[in-house]
Amino acid sequence: MRSSSMPCPSVAKLALALALALVTAPLGWSDTVVGSIVLTGHDPDFHANQGGNTTGAINIIQDSMKFITDPAFNTFSAGGINQFLYVEGSTPPPGGNIEGDLGLAAAGFVEGVNYIEADASTLAAQLANLGTKYSALVVASDFGGNLTQAELSILDSQSSGIIAFLNKGGGLFAMAESGTTNPTTGQFGFLPFVVTSSQLNQSEVGNTLTPFGATLGLTNSDINGNASHNIFLSTGGPMLWIGMHPGTFSHWLAEAKSRLGALRLNRAR
C-alpha cells in the first residue's frame, strides 16, 4: 500500500468508478473549473478495513484523495487548507456495514487532524465551510460504509453550493451509493450531471484499467478482489474511462477538467 503523506492527507489521481469524466454540463459548470471529482461504485471505506483485498481498497482511497487534493489543481489545498469534510451517518450501521471512518483510518487519515466528520445534524453547517476550512468533500458509501438518507438528502439539497465550491477549485470523492443496506434515493443527486447510476452488487472480478487509468497510480489488482455496488451508465458530459467492468459498465468517474484540457479537445462535443 502507498503511504498517505501529509500535509495533503490525500491519495493520487484515481477514479475508481472506472471512468474519468470531463464534465462540462449543468448548473453553470465552468470551462475554467480546476476542481477534481472522483465517484465510485466501490466501497473502499469498508474494504480497507476488512475484505479480500484491503491493500487495493487502501490504495483506492489514497489515490482518490491525492487526485482531489492535488494543490496543482485544488486551489484551496494550494492555499494551505489541508482538512477535508467527511460525510457519514452516526446511527448504528446495518448488518454488513461498518463506520467508514475505519477505512479512512486504515488508509492513514486521522479524524480531527486530516478531516472532520459530519452527520445529518451538523452537515448543513459544515458544508458552509467548504473552501474556507475544507479543501475537499468526501462522502461515505451507503453499503459498506454508513451514509444514510438523512445525509444524502442534505447533500442533494445543497447541490448548487457544492458545485460552486468545485468550480472554485475544490475536490470531491464519493463512494458507492446503491441503497442496498442503507435504503437511499437520489444517489449522487448532488452532482446532477451524473445522469444514470444503477445498483449492481457484485464481486470485483475482471475489472481492467484503461491506459489512462493506469497513469493515475492504480493497478488492476487494486480494483479487483473486493465488491462493488453501483455502476454508472452515462453522464451528462464527455467521459474518459479509467477502467472498465467486464460488462463494459463503469464503476468509476472522475473529473479534472483543467488537467485534461488536451484530452478534452480530442473528444466530440
Helices and strands as residue ranges (DSSP letters): E 20-21, E 36-40, H 44-47, H 54-69, H 75-78, E 84-87, H 101-106, E 115-118, H 123-127, E 136-139, H 149-157, H 159-167, E 171-174, E 196-203, E 208-209, H 211-214, G 220-223, E 227-234, E 239-240, E 243-244, E 252-255, G 258-260, H 261-265
